[in-house]
């Protein structure tokens, strides 16, 4: 006797309802998490002025502990967001991540690291790195005769 009814159809609905009720408690218990968090990053390039720009969502971070290092095409951004600790709170849901973070971004162009600028406004950190200018000047290269170089 064939049936058109899927025996497991109700499980997906039940799983969604459990996820809504308990959040991701089960995933956190099963999957070990490393300390800290990973902030979201946008990287884009501008033409005028020619620059690589990194925007990173860092609302609530401690600026005193923020560091930005540039080595070649690699940009390392690290810091921490302190936890909010308050007496008398009973949390129903905890989604705002805190703790240390580190993002390493490899740019697609060479940049002038000594001219980099960073600005933190309303929870967004924006790092502007001018693109290194290539030397496009024509240069005459003298050619020597092989016999002139011999003693």
N, C-alpha and C positions, 0 to 999 in steps of 0.2 A: 504494500500500500504506500504510494508516494504522497508526500505532503508538500504543499507549497510554502508552508510556514518554516522559517529558519529558527531552529531551536536556540541559537545563540544571539538572536537579534536583541533580546532584552538586556544582555550583558553590557553592550556598549552604552545603552541609556543609563543603566545602573552605575557603570563606571564614571560617566560624566556627572551624574548626580552626587556620587561619593567625592569626586574631585572638587565640586562646588562646595560641598559641605565641609570637607576637611582640608582643602587647599592641596599643597603638595607634600603633606606630612609623610605619606607613605614613600614617595620618591626620595625624600631627604633621609629617611631611616634606612632605606635599602642602598642608596648610592652615597658613598662617602664624598664629602665636599671638602675642598681645600679651604683654608682660612682666607678671608678677604673676598674681593669681588672683581669683576671685569667690567669697567665702564665702557659705554658705547662710544665709537669714534667714527667721524667722517673725515675723509682726506680728499681734497680737491686742489686743482691748479688754476691760477688766474693768469691772464695775459698782461694786464696793465695795472700794476707792475707784475712782472713775471715772478710768480711765487708759488710755493707749495704751502697749503694751509691745512692744518689739523684742527678740527673742532672736537672737543671731548666733553661729555656730559659729566660734570663733577659737582653737582649740587651738594652742599653740606660738607665739603672736604675741609681739612685743616691746611690752610695755605702755608703755614710755617713748616709743614712737613712735605710739601710738594717739591719735587725735583724734576727738571727737564734736562736731559743730556743729548747732545747731537754728536755723532761720530760718523763721518762720511754721509751715507744715505740712511743711516739708522738713527731713529729718534726714540729715546727711552723716557717714558713719563711714569713717575712713581709717586706714591703718597699714601694717605689713609683718610678714611671717613670715620670719625669716632662714633661709637654707639650712643644712642640717646638712652640714658639711664634715669629713671624717675621712680620714686617710691609711690606705692599705691596704685600702680597700673596693672591691669590684668588684660593681656593682649588676646584678642580673638584671631588676629592675623598679623604676621610679620613678613613683609616683602621688601622693605627698604634695606638693601645690603650695606654692610659696614665692614670696617677693617682695612687692611692694607690692600693696595692694588699696584699693578705694574702692567703697562702696555708698551710693547716694542713694535714700532712701525717702520717698515722698510719703504722708503720713498722710491719713486720711479725716475728721479732726476738727481743730479748733484746740486747741493745747496751751499750757500755761504753761511756757515754756522755762526760766525762772529757777528753777522747782521740780523740774526733771528730775534723776533719780538714775541712776547707772550702777554695776553690780556685775559683777565678773569672777570666776567660780567654776568650777573644773575645766574650763577651756577654753571655757566659754560666757559671753558678754557679754550682760547683760540691762540694757536701758535702759527706765526707767519714766518716762513723761511724763504728768503729771496733765492731764486734759481741762479746757480753759478753761470756767469757769462762765458761763453766759449770765445776763444781768440780767433776771429775770422779774418784778421788782417793778412794780406798777402806779404810774404817775406821771400826775398831772393836768397837762395842757398848757393854759396860758391861751390864750384866743383873743382877738385884738384886732379892733376894728372897723376896717374899711378907712378910714373917715373920720377916725378918731383919729390915724392915722399921717400925715395930710397937714398941712402947715403952715398 
